[in-house]
Each structure stands twice: as structure tokens, then as C-alpha cells.
Amino acid sequence: MRRLAAVVLLVAAALPPSLGGARSAPALRLVDRSPLTVSGSGFLPRERVRVTFVGSTRSARTTVTSRTGTIAVVFADTVLGRCQGARFRAVGARGDLATLKIPLPACMPVRSP
């Protein structure tokens, strides 16, 4: 019986996360600054997710994840400048949460001739 339990545990550990039941924690990643685009992964499949952007302005978009639990959100009317910081928060309908903070960089003023 112990051998069978050990074999089952080894097989479960060898399975990819999508088949083994385990999944990674939700995460966000900045894809582009203009237009402002973020992607996310680790959400549940076909889950409704609300992504909020807080920077020089505040806006939100709602989307549905793919069957693999990923999203891509474009804030077409928003540009994140090279000297701006921002925060993103993605909340899934089932409670999944991911945040991303773009820290305010130490920027020198643009040099004029």
C-alpha cells in the first residue's frame, strides 16, 4: 500500500501544472508603454477579471481569461511616460488577485539644445 501511495505521489509531481491540479499564483506583466498593455497569467480558465490602472489617471477594463487562464489588456487611451510610475490590480471573479507596481524612476529632465 505504501508503494502504491509513493508511486501516485511521484506521478502527480511529474504532471504539468495544468494536469496536476496545481497552478501558479496570478501575476501581471507590463508588455508595452504605448499603448499601455499588460498581460496576466495564473488565473482560472474563463474567469472574469477586472484590471485597474492607477497612474496619472485612473481607468479599469474587464475581460475574460482564456482557457489557459491568461489575459491581455490594452488601455488604448493611456500612455505611460518614461518618468511615470503606475500600479495595476487585477481581481478575478473568484477572488484571484494580482498586482504590479511600476516604481517612479529617477529621471533627469529632457535636455534641450
C-alpha positions in Angstrom: 0.0 0.0 0.0 2.9 2.4 0.8 4.5 1.7 -2.5 1.3 2.5 -4.3 1.0 5.8 -2.5 4.6 6.6 -3.3 4.0 5.9 -7.0 0.9 8.0 -7.1 2.8 10.9 -5.4 5.6 10.6 -7.9 3.3 10.6 -10.9 1.3 13.6 -9.6 4.6 15.5 -9.1 5.7 14.8 -12.6 2.5 16.0 -14.2 2.5 19.5 -15.7 0.6 22.1 -13.5 -2.4 22.2 -15.8 -2.9 18.5 -15.4 -1.8 18.1 -11.9 -4.3 20.5 -10.4 -1.6 22.9 -9.1 -1.3 26.3 -10.7 0.9 29.3 -10.3 -0.2 32.4 -8.4 -1.8 35.1 -10.6 0.7 37.6 -11.9 0.8 40.7 -14.1 3.5 41.9 -16.5 4.0 45.1 -18.4 4.0 44.4 -22.1 4.2 47.9 -23.6 4.1 51.5 -22.5 2.4 52.9 -25.6 -0.4 51.9 -25.9 -0.3 50.8 -22.3 -0.6 47.0 -22.3 -0.4 44.4 -19.5 -0.7 40.7 -19.6 -1.6 38.3 -16.8 -1.4 34.6 -16.1 -2.3 32.2 -13.3 -6.0 33.0 -13.3 -8.7 30.3 -13.5 -9.9 29.4 -17.0 -12.8 31.5 -18.4 -12.8 33.7 -15.3 -14.0 37.3 -15.5 -11.1 39.7 -14.4 -11.2 43.4 -13.7 -7.9 45.2 -14.3 -7.5 48.7 -12.8 -4.7 51.1 -13.7 -3.7 53.9 -11.3 -1.2 56.4 -12.6 -1.6 60.0 -13.8 -5.2 58.9 -14.5 -7.3 56.0 -13.3 -9.1 53.6 -15.5 -10.4 50.0 -15.5 -11.1 47.2 -18.0 -13.0 44.0 -17.6 -12.0 40.9 -19.6 -12.4 37.1 -19.5 -9.4 34.8 -19.3 -8.5 32.3 -21.9 -8.9 28.6 -21.4 -5.3 28.6 -20.0 -6.0 31.4 -17.5 -4.2 34.2 -19.3 -5.3 37.8 -20.1 -4.1 40.7 -22.2 -5.5 44.2 -21.5 -4.9 47.3 -23.6 -5.5 50.8 -22.1 -5.5 52.4 -25.6 -6.2 56.0 -24.3 -3.3 55.8 -21.8 0.4 56.2 -22.3 2.9 55.6 -19.5 5.7 58.1 -19.9 9.3 57.2 -19.3 9.3 59.1 -16.0 6.0 57.9 -14.6 5.2 55.2 -12.1 1.9 53.3 -12.0 0.0 50.5 -10.3 -2.1 47.7 -11.7 -4.5 45.5 -9.8 -6.3 42.5 -11.4 -9.1 40.9 -9.4 -10.8 37.7 -10.7 -14.5 36.9 -10.1 -13.5 34.0 -7.9 -11.1 36.1 -5.7 -7.8 35.7 -7.6 -5.6 38.8 -7.2 -2.5 40.0 -9.0 -0.8 43.4 -8.6 2.0 45.1 -10.5 3.8 48.2 -9.4 5.9 50.3 -11.8 8.1 52.4 -9.4 8.6 56.0 -10.1 12.1 56.1 -11.8 14.7 58.7 -11.0 14.5 60.6 -14.3 16.7 63.5 -15.4 14.8 66.3 -17.3 15.0 66.0 -21.1 17.9 68.1 -22.4 17.0 71.0 -24.6 19.5 72.4 -27.1 
